[in-house]
Amino acid sequence: MSVLEPADAVLWLTDITRSQAEIKLALSAPLYEYGRQRADGLAYAKYAVSEHDGWTGVAGFFCRHGETIRRLIASGSIGAATLDLMFVFPADRISRSAEIPADVAAIVGACGVSLVVSTYPSEGS
């Protein structure tokens, strides 16, 4: 099976107990979105991990920022972290598989980050 590159990859951090400024300082990656997720004051943050660099971009992001993410989770500053991998498939296909390379899964998993796969139909092949 050939390895399909993700169309996009977004890191979701949830149940954040630190301020937006503290998270931006701790995790030096450009912040895509930050907001309150509930009335209890906990927040969420989104980071665009790899918009056009596929698996290379995902691996590079976690090599640069993964240890910080792992420490933020371990300290309780972040409740959970999820990497949402977006794949686009032709709308006329009933199903299609996408392989996540073992080295990328290992790098992401070692940071305490879960993987989620999102699929979207598109026109054409």
VEXDREN-2710 file (C-alpha; in Angstrom, 1 decimal):
% VEXDREN-2710
k/r/px/py/pz
1/MET/0.0/0.0/0.0
2/SER/1.4/3.4/-0.9
3/VAL/1.5/5.9/2.0
4/LEU/-1.1/8.6/1.7
5/GLU/-0.1/12.0/3.0
6/PRO/-2.6/13.9/5.2
7/ALA/-4.2/17.0/3.7
8/ASP/-3.9/18.7/7.0
9/ALA/-2.9/17.9/10.6
10/VAL/-4.1/19.9/13.6
11/LEU/-3.0/19.5/17.2
12/TRP/-5.8/19.9/19.8
13/LEU/-4.9/20.7/23.4
14/THR/-7.8/20.5/25.8
15/ASP/-8.5/21.1/29.5
16/ILE/-5.8/23.7/29.6
17/THR/-5.3/25.3/33.0
18/ARG/-2.7/27.9/32.0
19/SER/-3.4/31.3/30.3
20/GLN/-3.0/31.8/26.6
21/ALA/0.2/33.8/27.1
22/GLU/1.7/31.0/29.2
23/ILE/0.8/28.3/26.6
24/LYS/2.2/30.5/23.8
25/LEU/5.4/31.0/25.8
26/ALA/5.8/27.3/26.7
27/LEU/5.0/26.0/23.3
28/SER/6.8/28.2/20.8
29/ALA/4.8/27.0/17.8
30/PRO/2.4/29.5/16.2
31/LEU/-1.0/29.3/17.9
32/TYR/-3.9/28.8/15.4
33/GLU/-6.8/29.2/17.9
34/TYR/-7.3/29.5/21.7
35/GLY/-10.6/29.7/23.5
36/ARG/-12.6/28.7/26.6
37/GLN/-14.2/25.2/26.3
38/ARG/-16.4/25.3/29.3
39/ALA/-17.7/27.7/32.0
40/ASP/-15.2/26.3/34.5
41/GLY/-12.5/28.3/32.8
42/LEU/-10.6/25.5/31.2
43/ALA/-9.4/26.3/27.7
44/TYR/-8.4/24.6/24.4
45/ALA/-5.8/25.4/21.8
46/LYS/-5.3/24.4/18.2
47/TYR/-2.0/24.3/16.3
48/ALA/-1.7/23.8/12.6
49/VAL/1.0/21.0/12.5
50/SER/1.4/20.3/8.8
51/GLU/-0.6/22.1/6.2
52/HIS/1.5/21.1/3.1
53/ASP/4.4/19.1/4.4
54/GLY/2.6/15.8/5.0
55/TRP/4.3/13.2/7.3
56/THR/7.6/15.1/7.2
57/GLY/5.9/18.2/8.6
58/VAL/4.1/16.1/11.3
59/ALA/7.3/14.4/12.4
60/GLY/9.3/17.7/12.4
61/PHE/6.7/19.5/14.5
62/PHE/6.8/16.8/17.2
63/CYS/10.6/16.5/17.1
64/ARG/10.6/20.3/17.8
65/HIS/7.7/20.6/20.3
66/GLY/6.9/17.1/21.5
67/GLU/8.9/17.1/24.7
68/THR/7.3/20.4/25.8
69/ILE/3.8/18.9/25.1
70/ARG/4.7/15.8/27.1
71/ARG/5.8/18.0/30.0
72/LEU/2.7/20.1/29.9
73/ILE/0.5/17.0/30.0
74/ALA/2.6/15.4/32.8
75/SER/2.3/18.6/34.9
76/GLY/-1.5/18.9/34.5
77/SER/-1.2/22.1/32.5
78/ILE/-2.9/20.3/29.6
79/GLY/-5.5/17.6/30.2
80/ALA/-5.3/15.9/26.8
81/ALA/-3.6/16.3/23.4
82/THR/-4.9/14.9/20.2
83/LEU/-3.5/15.0/16.7
84/ASP/-6.3/15.2/14.1
85/LEU/-5.1/13.9/10.7
86/MET/-7.3/14.9/7.8
87/PHE/-7.5/12.8/4.7
88/VAL/-9.5/13.6/1.5
89/PHE/-10.9/10.7/-0.5
90/PRO/-12.8/10.7/-3.8
91/ALA/-16.6/10.9/-3.0
92/ASP/-17.3/7.9/-5.2
93/ARG/-15.2/5.5/-3.2
94/ILE/-16.9/3.5/-0.5
95/SER/-13.7/3.2/1.5
96/ARG/-10.0/3.8/1.4
97/SER/-7.3/3.1/3.9
98/ALA/-4.6/5.5/5.1
99/GLU/-1.4/4.2/6.7
100/ILE/0.2/6.2/9.4
101/PRO/4.0/5.6/9.2
102/ALA/5.4/3.8/12.3
103/ASP/8.0/6.4/12.9
104/VAL/5.5/9.2/12.9
105/ALA/3.1/7.2/15.2
106/ALA/6.0/6.5/17.6
107/ILE/7.1/10.2/17.8
108/VAL/3.5/11.4/18.4
109/GLY/2.7/8.7/20.9
110/ALA/5.9/9.2/22.9
111/CYS/4.6/12.8/23.5
112/GLY/1.4/11.5/25.1
113/VAL/-0.6/12.6/22.1
114/SER/-3.5/10.5/20.7
115/LEU/-4.2/10.1/17.0
116/VAL/-7.6/10.8/15.3
117/VAL/-8.3/10.3/11.6
118/SER/-10.8/12.5/9.9
119/THR/-12.0/11.8/6.4
120/TYR/-13.7/14.1/3.9
121/PRO/-15.2/13.4/0.5
122/SER/-14.0/15.3/-2.5
123/GLU/-14.8/15.5/-6.2
124/GLY/-12.5/13.7/-8.6
125/SER/-9.8/11.0/-7.9
END
